[in-house]
């Protein structure tokens, strides 16, 4: 009967044997006995037989009732064992959801082709067909399981591709039949409360899902293309969103300085970098770090990606006049201690944020600049007076995200000397260089998860003088490198490579090749 190791004692004093799903695969004959929707809903996984008794793995005591009900459903004795809830979830989704694909109709099936004359009733009927519903459910469940941040549904002349963005890179995952494409998009429109009959204009919607007991928000964007509507879904998994500062990948010395900056009673702390570089995650982690019941923390965002307990969050609505600037102006009448502004986009927002910082508030915000020194010159370019920028900004963190070496398949390796030289690592340097070979856990990419590389600029007295004198970003950078010991993005990437956390190619992919 499978591997049962020792015995795991649960909270109410009930002993359940422990079944190690990482070592032993469930018996396919046992799995066949249980309806897939029942296993998915209750998170119970049949693993083996003990004579006539069906052995079922559960993640906790709350599922014991589901095991009893399963015995009644199958009319046979059932016994529970305990296993890792995450592994149970993974095995159930692998077994049951992927089996759905084999039941999907092929290109020769009777799924109706859609054109501009197809009426609304036909669209709704097609979107409700079992195969279409299952296909959409499969896409979401598989994306959450693989920790994808986006799902792309891309129609072409003779095919449809479904690609997932995992750790910042797109991977092709599915190729549903072309004839199903319009029905899948219609299903997404119904879930996102969009106009199912409008196929000529872009539409946006939002879907709230619960997948294997995890609350997931999905932002949907649909645009018409030559070969049909293209859908991109951004997945906001609340379970994985809220990271602490230690989990971001900041080096210990930079983390000490960063903690000091965010504990200041007033001033502006800026996070800079391109879209998708993790700026919002850093700011959320900072807010959690300084959260205190005695503080009033308010945020204005576009959109509010993650709800944070104990913090007042406002979503920008430009169509009714609620912009960053107007919301921020109203915040100052709400007696805040800490304010987070999703992004400083214009002169007006910058002026109000600086006014808030100078009148005793701590302000967090983001800017789109390539590096940390460039944030100060960007504020001046927006029309902010140099003396105001100099006296309000306390620090700037620039960041990028690099993929981490997979912990399951990383091995020691030698990298191309040219790539090491580009990072400033001389030939013959003694370090443990690691690279993932590729395995099932990382979709054979060699990478699993991401971490930040950071450039932290502290606005000291000399940088204030330079800002007032409208010095260039390169002059500010030179001072920070010499006097503060600031590490550039590339320099921080070099530390990550030498500690075996990522590869030179990965750092060079996301960081500019500046002279260090």
Buried (B, 14 or more C-beta within 10 A) or exposed (E): BBEBEEEBEEEEEEEBBBBBBEEBEBBEEBBEBBEBEBBBEBBBBBBBBEEEBBBBBBBEBEBBEBBEBBBEBBEEEBBBBBBBBEBBBBBBBEBBBEEBBEEBBEEEEEBBEBEEEBEEEBBBEBBEBEBBBBBBBBBBBBBBBBBBBBBBBBBBEEBBBBBBBBBBEBBEBBEBBBBBBBBBBBBBBBBBEBEBEEBEEEBEBBBEBEBBEBEBBBBBBBEBEEBBBBBBBBBBBBEBBBBEBEEBBBBEEBBEBBBEBBEBEBBBBBBBBEEEBBBBBBBBBBBBBBBEEEBBBBBBBBBBBBEBEEBBBBBBEEEEEBBBBBBBBEBBEEEBBBBBBBBBBEBBBBBBBBBBBBEEBBBBBBBBBBBBBBBBBBBBEBEBEBEBBBBBBBBBBBBBBBBBBBEEBBEEBEBEEEBBEBBBBEEEEEEEBBBBEBBEEBBEBBBBBBBBBBBBBBBBEBBBEBBBEEBEBEBBBBBBBEEBEBBBBBBBBBBBBBEBBBBBBBBBBBBEEEEE
